[in-house]
Amino acid sequence: MLVVMKSTYRLAALALIVCLATAFNVSAGTNKQLQEQVKEALGMLKAKDSTFEAQLKKAHGYAIFPSVGKGGFIVGGAGGEGEVYKGGELIGTAKLSQATIGAQIGGQTFIEVILFADRIALSKFRKGQFEMSAGISAVAAAEGVAQKVDYRSGMAVIILPKAGLMAEASIGGQKFRFIPLQDEAEEED
């Protein structure tokens, strides 16, 4: 009986992972679609917090993921695609992925912005040496929050929930893959 329960539990977990991977496939498609989604997300963040735009200008660079999908029931995952900027100029795109296990239930989508304080933090992100640690926390977008962001390890994270509800909302364990624009491939920070 115990063997059957363990097998059923494993099968259910595997089915959940497959469902989540399908349900939260938030790849933006073409670059034009991604650009439109980023533009819309920036508008939403600026409307939510009048200090947000000034913080973007102060940052050395930033990555914006207009639609990160996250879900789980004990086992979960997250994914999204975004654009990366340096000094206000688009330098490439990035893919975000995350796998989690533990106390969690639900699903949600949110906008995520990673602000890079300096050249070193952006360079680590571009080289794939950047991963969200469990000690990094995101702040929810609200009026005045951007001007008070706390940079840790050269970066700060702001999120704006779009839909859904999740009983676990950590960003620790996120991994990123940077894809430079053609003319940026050879350039370094």
N, C-alpha and C positions, 0 to 999 in steps of 0.2 A: 504494500500500500504506500509506504514512504517513497519507494523508488518511482512509483507512478506519479505521485504528487510533485517530486523534484523534476521529473521529465515534463510534466504539464507546466510547471512554473518556468522552466527554461524555454519551452516552446512559446509560452505567452510573452516572455521577455523578448525573444527573438522577433515575434510578430509585431510587438510594440516598436521595436527599433526600426523595422522595415516600414511600418506605418508612419513613424515620425520622419524618417528620411524622405518619404514621399510627400507627406503633408507639409513639411517645412522646407521643401526645396524652393528657396526664395531667390534663386539666381535671377538676376535682373534681365537676362537676355542680351539684347544688343547694347552697345555703348550709348546709343541715343536714348534708349529706355532708361538706362542707369542714370544718365545725366539729368533726365526729367525727374526721376525719383529723388535724386540728390537735391535738385533745385527746390522741389516741393518740401522735402524734409528740412532744408535750411530755412525755408519760409515758416514752417511750423515752429521750429526752435526759436527763431527771432520773434515770432508772435507771442510765444510763451515767456520769453525772457529778453527784455530790452537791452541787457548787458551782454548778450551772447555774441553779437557781431564784433564788439570791441575786443572780446576775449580771443576770437578767431584771428583778428588782426595782430594781437600781441604774441600769439603762439608762433613758434618757428615753423610749424606745419601742423596738419591735422588729417585724420582719416574719418570719413563719414560713411556710415552704413545705414542707408535709408530704411531698410526693412530686415531686421534680424529676427528670424523665427526660432522659437525655443519651445521645447515640450518634453514631458517626461512623466513616467510613473515608475519610480525607483531607478530605472535606467532612462537616460534622456540624452538629448543632443540639441545643438543650435547651429545655425548657419546663416550666412549672408554675404553679400557682395557690396563693395563700396568704392569710393574714389579717394585718392590721396593727394593732398595739396602741400606745397612748400611755398611760403611767402605769398600765398593767395593764388598761386599758379598750379594747375593740374599737372601732376608728374606721373600718375599711373593709377591703377586700380588695385584692389586687394580682396582676397577671399578670407572669410572668417569661418572657423569651425570649432566645435566644442563637443566633447562627449563627457557625460556625467553619470555617476552612480551614487545612490544614497537617498535620503529623505527628500522627495520632490513629487509633485503631482500638478498637472495642468499643462497649459500651453499659452503662449503669448507672442506677440510681435512688438518690436520696439525699434526706435531710432537710436543708434549709438554713435557718439562722436569721441574720438581719442585725440586729445590735444598733446602735441609734442613741445616741450619747453625749450629744447635746444637741438643743435645739429646732431649730437651724440644719440639722443633718443630716436630721432627720425632715421638716422643711419642704421641703428639696430633693427628698426622696423623694416626698412628696405632690404636689409641683408637676411631677413628671416630669423634673426636672433632675438626676437621679441615675442614674449608669451605672457599673457595675463597671469599673475600669480594670485594665490588665494588671499594675499594681504592687500591687494588692490581692490578698492570699492568704487562703485559708480555713484554719482549723485543724480537724482531725478531733476529734470529741468523744471524750473519755477522762476518767477520773477526775482532777479538779483542773484541767483545761484551761480551763474557763470563767473561773475566778478570775484567770487569767493572760492573757486575751485582749488583743491589741494593737490599740487603736483607731487607724485611719488615716483621715484626712479625715472624722473624726467617726463612723466606723462600724467594726464588727468582724464577722467572719463565722465561724460554726461550722457544720460539716457532719457528718452521720452517714450513712455509706453503708448502704443497705438491701439492694441486690441488684446483681449484675453486676460487670463488671470493665472498666476502660478504661485504655488506655495513655497517656491525656492527661486530666488532671482539673482544668484551670484554670477559674476562674470569671470571668476577665477578659472583657469584652465583653457581660456580661449587661445587659439593658435591662428596665425595669420600668414598669408602668402601674398607677397607684393609682386605685381606685374607692371613693370615700367612701360611708359609710352615709348614708341620707337626712338624718338630723339632724346629720350632720357636714359636709354639703356646704358650708355657709356659714361654718363655724367654721374658724379658722386656729389654728396651734400657739400 
